[in-house]
Amino acid sequence: MSDVGQSRDELVQAFQESMRHVAATVYAVTTMDGGQRYGILATAVSSLSFDPPSLLVCVNRRASLHDPLERAERFCVNVLGLGNRDVAEHFMRPDADRFAVGTWEQHAGVPVLGSAQSSLICRTVHRHEFGTHTIFIGELLTAKHRQDATPLTYFDRDYIDISEAPRKHPQER
């Protein structure tokens, strides 16, 4: 790679284009603050550790969820499945009541999507600011998983169905 001399704008554009071509699971990250529900769609979520079970959630400081999440003690990472595309599309509408679509319940003080592929309720144990985002580290309090779900996956500005991708079995590799 001889592009060490890229301008900042060229670098940002190349990074954005590169990340558009990384398939990512779609998450609805939710919390409660002052009796109000808050949530955003995210793809910057990752497992961190199995001991203790924990997650990283990266949230832009300009996002509507950021300040409530800063104050909250708990949050939920709802792993969206293919059947939750309507929830994802509704969450993307800027002025919509994000919780008007889907069956939302409250568990451990946070909104949980009843039809999510998985719901991971965490206690916030650390926050770290970097660039435009805050990295929230959550220690898992409770988890629920549906065996029959396929994750909603985002790739190149669209949702894709990874269950239709050809699969190779270990003996075929």
Backbone as numpy.savetxt, mean C-alpha at the origin, in Angstrom:
# Nx Ny Nz CAx CAy CAz Cx Cy Cz
26.66 1.62 -17.82 25.82 2.79 -17.82 26.70 4.04 -17.82
26.64 4.78 -18.86 27.44 5.99 -18.95 26.62 7.23 -18.70
25.47 7.08 -18.07 24.58 8.21 -17.85 24.82 8.90 -16.52
26.05 8.84 -16.01 26.35 9.47 -14.73 26.10 10.97 -14.81
26.21 11.55 -15.99 26.04 12.99 -16.14 24.60 13.42 -16.37
23.61 12.61 -15.99 22.21 13.00 -16.19 21.87 14.21 -15.34
21.03 15.08 -15.90 20.53 16.20 -15.11 19.54 15.66 -14.08
19.21 16.46 -13.09 18.25 16.03 -12.07 16.92 15.67 -12.71
16.43 16.49 -13.64 15.15 16.21 -14.31 15.22 14.92 -15.11
16.33 14.68 -15.81 16.48 13.45 -16.57 16.51 12.24 -15.64
17.19 12.38 -14.52 17.29 11.30 -13.55 15.92 10.97 -12.97
15.15 12.00 -12.58 13.82 11.79 -12.02 12.92 11.13 -13.06
12.98 11.61 -14.29 12.14 11.03 -15.35 12.52 9.57 -15.60
13.80 9.26 -15.65 14.25 7.88 -15.88 13.84 6.99 -14.70
13.92 7.52 -13.49 13.52 6.76 -12.30 12.02 6.46 -12.34
11.22 7.49 -12.65 9.77 7.29 -12.73 9.42 6.25 -13.80
10.05 6.33 -14.95 9.79 5.38 -16.03 10.21 3.97 -15.60
11.32 3.86 -14.92 11.78 2.55 -14.44 10.79 1.96 -13.45
10.32 2.76 -12.51 9.42 2.27 -11.47 8.04 1.93 -12.03
7.63 2.59 -13.12 6.35 2.24 -13.76 6.36 0.81 -14.27
7.53 0.29 -14.53 7.65 -1.06 -15.09 8.06 -2.09 -14.05
7.81 -1.77 -12.80 7.96 -2.72 -11.70 6.55 -3.03 -11.21
6.11 -4.25 -11.39 4.76 -4.63 -10.93 4.71 -4.54 -9.41
3.62 -3.98 -8.89 3.50 -3.79 -7.45 2.09 -4.10 -6.99
2.00 -4.74 -5.84 0.71 -4.99 -5.21 0.14 -3.65 -4.75
-1.19 -3.53 -4.80 -1.88 -2.30 -4.40 -2.43 -2.48 -2.99
-2.18 -1.49 -2.15 -2.61 -1.51 -0.75 -3.48 -0.30 -0.46
-4.48 -0.47 0.40 -5.21 0.65 0.97 -4.73 0.76 2.41
-3.99 1.83 2.69 -3.47 2.06 4.03 -4.44 2.98 4.74
-4.90 2.57 5.91 -5.96 3.29 6.60 -5.61 3.52 8.07
-6.23 4.57 8.63 -6.09 4.83 10.07 -7.28 5.67 10.53
-7.33 5.89 11.82 -8.34 6.77 12.44 -7.61 7.89 13.15
-8.20 9.08 13.11 -7.65 10.23 13.82 -8.80 11.15 14.19
-8.97 11.38 15.47 -10.05 12.25 15.92 -11.42 11.76 15.52
-11.62 10.45 15.49 -12.90 9.88 15.12 -13.17 9.85 13.62
-12.22 10.29 12.82 -12.36 10.36 11.36 -11.50 9.27 10.71
-12.03 8.63 9.64 -11.27 7.63 8.90 -10.45 8.31 7.80
-9.24 7.81 7.61 -8.35 8.31 6.57 -7.74 7.12 5.84
-7.49 7.30 4.54 -6.86 6.24 3.79 -6.32 6.72 2.46
-5.31 6.01 1.98 -4.75 6.26 0.65 -4.41 4.92 0.00
-4.26 4.95 -1.32 -3.70 3.80 -2.03 -2.19 3.93 -2.00
-1.52 2.81 -1.87 -0.07 2.82 -1.83 0.48 1.58 -2.52
1.68 1.71 -3.06 2.42 0.56 -3.54 3.76 0.45 -2.82
4.13 1.49 -2.07 5.41 1.51 -1.35 5.22 0.93 0.05
4.95 -0.37 0.08 4.76 -1.12 1.32 5.65 -2.35 1.21
6.27 -2.72 2.31 7.16 -3.88 2.27 7.23 -4.56 3.63
7.40 -5.87 3.61 7.66 -6.55 4.88 9.05 -6.11 5.35
9.23 -6.05 6.64 10.51 -5.62 7.20 11.19 -6.75 7.95
10.43 -7.41 8.84 11.04 -8.42 9.69 9.98 -9.44 10.10
10.41 -10.66 10.35 9.51 -11.67 10.91 9.64 -11.72 12.43
10.68 -11.12 12.99 10.87 -11.12 14.43 11.38 -9.77 14.89
10.50 -8.85 15.28 9.06 -9.01 15.34 8.44 -8.81 13.95
7.28 -9.41 13.72 6.60 -9.21 12.44 6.33 -7.71 12.24
6.82 -7.16 11.12 6.70 -5.71 10.93 6.72 -5.35 9.45
6.22 -4.14 9.18 6.09 -3.62 7.82 6.68 -2.22 7.73
7.07 -1.85 6.51 7.42 -0.47 6.17 6.30 0.07 5.28
5.85 1.28 5.56 4.88 1.96 4.71 5.44 3.35 4.44
5.61 3.68 3.17 6.17 4.98 2.79 5.05 5.88 2.29
4.90 7.06 2.92 3.79 7.95 2.61 4.34 9.35 2.31
3.93 9.91 1.18 4.30 11.27 0.82 3.77 12.22 1.88
4.59 13.18 2.27 4.19 14.12 3.32 3.05 15.04 2.89
2.75 15.11 1.59 1.62 15.91 1.12 0.33 15.10 1.03
0.39 13.79 1.25 -0.79 12.93 1.14 -1.76 13.21 2.29
-3.03 13.05 2.02 -4.06 13.31 3.03 -3.93 12.41 4.24
-3.33 11.25 4.09 -3.16 10.31 5.20 -1.97 10.67 6.09
-1.02 11.43 5.57 0.24 11.63 6.26 0.09 12.17 7.69
-0.53 13.31 7.84 -0.62 13.92 9.17 -1.45 13.07 10.14
-2.60 12.53 9.72 -3.31 11.63 10.62 -2.47 10.41 11.01
-1.70 9.87 10.08 -0.86 8.72 10.39 0.27 9.11 11.33
0.76 10.33 11.20 1.78 10.84 12.13 1.27 10.81 13.57
-0.01 11.12 13.74 -0.59 11.19 15.09 -1.12 9.85 15.59
-1.41 8.94 14.67 -2.06 7.69 15.03 -1.09 6.71 15.69
-1.66 5.87 16.54 -0.87 4.80 17.15 -0.95 3.52 16.33
-2.00 3.40 15.50 -2.21 2.18 14.73 -2.62 2.51 13.31
-2.38 1.55 12.42 -2.84 1.67 11.05 -3.08 0.27 10.50
-3.78 0.20 9.37 -4.05 -1.07 8.72 -3.53 -1.02 7.28
-2.84 -2.06 6.88 -2.45 -2.25 5.49 -3.40 -3.30 4.93
-4.32 -2.85 4.08 -5.29 -3.73 3.42 -4.70 -4.10 2.07
-4.35 -5.37 1.89 -3.81 -5.86 0.62 -5.01 -6.08 -0.30
-5.10 -5.28 -1.35 -6.25 -5.37 -2.23 -6.12 -6.55 -3.19
-7.25 -7.23 -3.39 -7.32 -8.33 -4.33 -7.99 -7.86 -5.62
-8.02 -8.74 -6.63 -8.65 -8.38 -7.91 -10.07 -7.90 -7.73
-10.80 -8.47 -6.77 -12.18 -8.07 -6.53 -12.32 -6.72 -5.86
-11.21 -6.07 -5.54 -11.25 -4.75 -4.89 -10.89 -3.61 -5.84
-10.91 -3.87 -7.13 -10.55 -2.81 -8.08 -11.46 -1.59 -7.92
-12.75 -1.82 -7.63 -13.67 -0.69 -7.44 -13.24 0.17 -6.26
-12.75 -0.46 -5.21 -12.26 0.28 -4.04 -11.04 1.12 -4.44
-10.12 0.50 -5.17 -8.91 1.21 -5.61 -9.27 2.41 -6.48
-10.15 2.21 -7.43 -10.53 3.31 -8.32 -11.23 4.43 -7.55
-12.05 4.06 -6.56 -12.73 5.07 -5.75 -11.74 5.84 -4.87
-10.75 5.14 -4.32 -9.73 5.79 -3.49 -8.94 6.82 -4.29
-8.85 6.65 -5.61 -8.09 7.58 -6.46 -8.83 8.87 -6.73
-10.12 8.91 -6.45 -10.90 10.13 -6.69 -10.60 11.12 -5.58
-10.09 12.31 -5.91 -9.59 13.24 -4.90 -10.63 13.72 -3.88
-11.85 13.96 -4.29 -12.83 14.52 -3.36 -13.86 13.51 -2.88
-13.62 12.24 -3.14 -14.60 11.21 -2.78 -14.45 10.80 -1.31
-15.55 10.33 -0.73 -15.49 9.66 0.56 -14.89 8.29 0.26
-13.65 8.11 0.58 -12.93 6.89 0.19 -13.55 5.63 0.76
-14.31 5.75 1.83 -14.88 4.57 2.47 -16.32 4.29 2.03
-16.78 4.99 0.98 -18.14 4.80 0.48 -18.26 3.55 -0.37
-17.16 3.01 -0.85 -17.16 1.80 -1.68 -16.45 0.70 -0.90
-17.04 -0.49 -0.88 -16.47 -1.61 -0.14 -17.13 -1.76 1.22
-16.92 -2.89 1.83 -17.46 -3.16 3.17 -16.36 -2.92 4.18
-16.45 -1.78 4.86 -15.44 -1.39 5.83 -15.92 -1.69 7.24
-15.04 -2.28 8.00 -15.31 -2.60 9.41 -14.26 -1.90 10.24
-14.48 -1.87 11.52 -13.46 -1.30 12.40 -12.95 -2.40 13.33
-11.63 -2.59 13.31 -10.97 -3.57 14.18 -9.77 -2.88 14.82
-9.59 -3.09 16.09 -8.45 -2.53 16.81 -8.32 -1.02 16.58
-9.46 -0.37 16.35 -9.46 1.09 16.20 -9.09 1.62 14.83
-9.05 0.75 13.80 -8.71 1.21 12.45 -9.68 0.62 11.42
-9.88 1.32 10.28 -10.74 0.78 9.23 -10.08 -0.40 8.53
-10.86 -1.48 8.37 -10.39 -2.70 7.72 -11.38 -3.06 6.62
-10.89 -3.33 5.42 -11.73 -3.73 4.30 -12.05 -5.21 4.44
-13.32 -5.53 4.63 -13.74 -6.90 4.86 -13.41 -7.85 3.73
-13.35 -7.35 2.49 -13.09 -8.21 1.33 -11.64 -8.16 0.86
-10.76 -7.54 1.63 -9.35 -7.46 1.23 -8.73 -8.85 1.18
-7.71 -8.99 0.35 -6.97 -10.25 0.30 -6.35 -10.53 1.66
-5.76 -9.51 2.25 -5.18 -9.60 3.59 -5.37 -8.26 4.28
-5.46 -8.30 5.59 -5.52 -7.09 6.40 -4.50 -7.23 7.52
-3.60 -6.27 7.59 -2.50 -6.31 8.54 -2.58 -5.08 9.44
-2.97 -5.27 10.68 -3.10 -4.15 11.60 -1.80 -4.02 12.38
-1.27 -2.81 12.39 0.04 -2.55 12.98 -0.02 -1.44 14.02
0.91 -1.50 14.93 1.18 -0.43 15.89 2.40 0.32 15.37
2.29 1.63 15.24 3.41 2.43 14.75 4.52 2.44 15.80
5.70 1.98 15.41 6.82 1.95 16.35 7.95 2.91 15.98
7.95 3.38 14.73 9.01 4.31 14.33 8.57 5.08 13.09
9.04 6.31 12.99 8.81 7.16 11.82 10.16 7.74 11.41
10.40 7.77 10.11 11.68 8.31 9.62 11.41 9.12 8.36
11.78 10.38 8.36 11.60 11.23 7.18 12.77 11.06 6.23
12.45 10.96 4.95 13.47 10.92 3.91 12.89 11.53 2.65
13.55 12.52 2.12 13.08 13.17 0.90 11.66 13.69 1.09
10.78 13.33 0.18 9.40 13.81 0.20 8.49 12.93 1.05
9.02 11.84 1.61 8.19 10.84 2.29 8.57 10.63 3.75
7.64 10.03 4.47 7.93 9.51 5.80 7.78 8.00 5.72
8.75 7.30 6.28 8.71 5.84 6.36 8.14 5.49 7.73
7.00 4.83 7.73 6.37 4.39 8.96 6.69 2.91 9.15
7.19 2.57 10.32 7.45 1.17 10.65 6.35 0.73 11.60
5.65 -0.31 11.20 4.56 -0.84 12.02 4.84 -2.26 12.46
4.66 -2.50 13.75 4.78 -3.85 14.28 3.40 -4.49 14.24
3.33 -5.68 13.68 2.06 -6.36 13.46 1.37 -6.71 14.78
0.07 -6.34 14.87 -0.76 -6.71 16.02 -1.67 -7.87 15.69
-2.21 -7.86 14.46 -3.11 -8.93 14.03 -3.12 -8.97 12.50
-3.39 -10.16 11.97 -3.41 -10.33 10.52 -4.53 -11.29 10.13
-5.14 -11.00 8.97 -6.17 -11.86 8.41 -5.84 -12.05 6.93
-5.98 -13.28 6.43 -5.68 -13.57 5.03 -6.76 -14.48 4.44
-7.20 -14.16 3.22 -8.14 -15.01 2.48 -7.32 -15.87 1.53
-7.53 -17.16 1.55 -6.76 -18.09 0.71 -7.11 -17.99 -0.77
-8.31 -17.53 -1.10 -8.77 -17.58 -2.48 -8.54 -16.30 -3.26
-7.75 -15.39 -2.77 -7.61 -14.08 -3.42 -6.33 -13.98 -4.24
-6.39 -13.22 -5.32 -5.24 -12.86 -6.13 -5.02 -11.37 -5.94
-3.78 -10.93 -5.71 -3.57 -9.51 -5.44 -3.88 -8.62 -6.64
-4.38 -7.43 -6.34 -4.54 -6.40 -7.35 -3.14 -5.84 -7.59
-2.71 -5.87 -8.83 -1.33 -5.50 -9.16 -1.33 -4.33 -10.13
-0.43 -3.37 -9.89 -0.31 -2.17 -10.70 0.97 -2.26 -11.51
0.85 -2.00 -12.83 2.00 -2.07 -13.71 1.79 -1.12 -14.88
2.76 -0.25 -15.13 2.72 0.67 -16.26 1.40 1.44 -16.34
1.02 2.03 -15.20 -0.16 2.90 -15.09 -1.50 2.18 -15.27
-1.53 0.88 -15.01 -2.78 0.14 -15.14 -2.76 -1.05 -14.19
-3.94 -1.59 -13.92 -4.05 -2.79 -13.10 -3.93 -4.01 -14.01
-3.21 -5.01 -13.53 -3.05 -6.24 -14.30 -3.46 -7.43 -13.43
-3.79 -8.52 -14.11 -4.18 -9.75 -13.43 -3.02 -10.73 -13.54
-2.27 -10.90 -12.45 -1.12 -11.79 -12.50 -1.52 -13.25 -12.48
-2.78 -13.53 -12.15 -3.21 -14.93 -12.14 -3.28 -15.51 -13.55
-3.31 -14.64 -14.56 -3.35 -15.09 -15.94 -1.97 -15.29 -16.53
-0.93 -14.91 -15.79 0.44 -15.07 -16.29 0.80 -16.55 -16.30
1.53 -16.97 -17.30 1.95 -18.38 -17.33 2.86 -18.68 -16.14
2.63 -19.82 -15.52 3.43 -20.22 -14.37 4.25 -21.45 -14.73
5.49 -21.41 -14.30 6.35 -22.57 -14.50 6.49 -23.28 -13.16
6.33 -24.55 -13.21 6.52 -25.36 -12.01 8.00 -25.64 -11.84
8.45 -25.88 -10.60 9.88 -26.09 -10.36 10.52 -27.12 -11.29
9.80 -28.18 -11.64 10.38 -29.20 -12.50 10.51 -28.74 -13.96
9.86 -27.62 -14.33 9.91 -27.12 -15.70 11.00 -26.08 -15.90
11.66 -25.65 -14.85 12.66 -24.56 -14.95 13.95 -25.02 -15.51
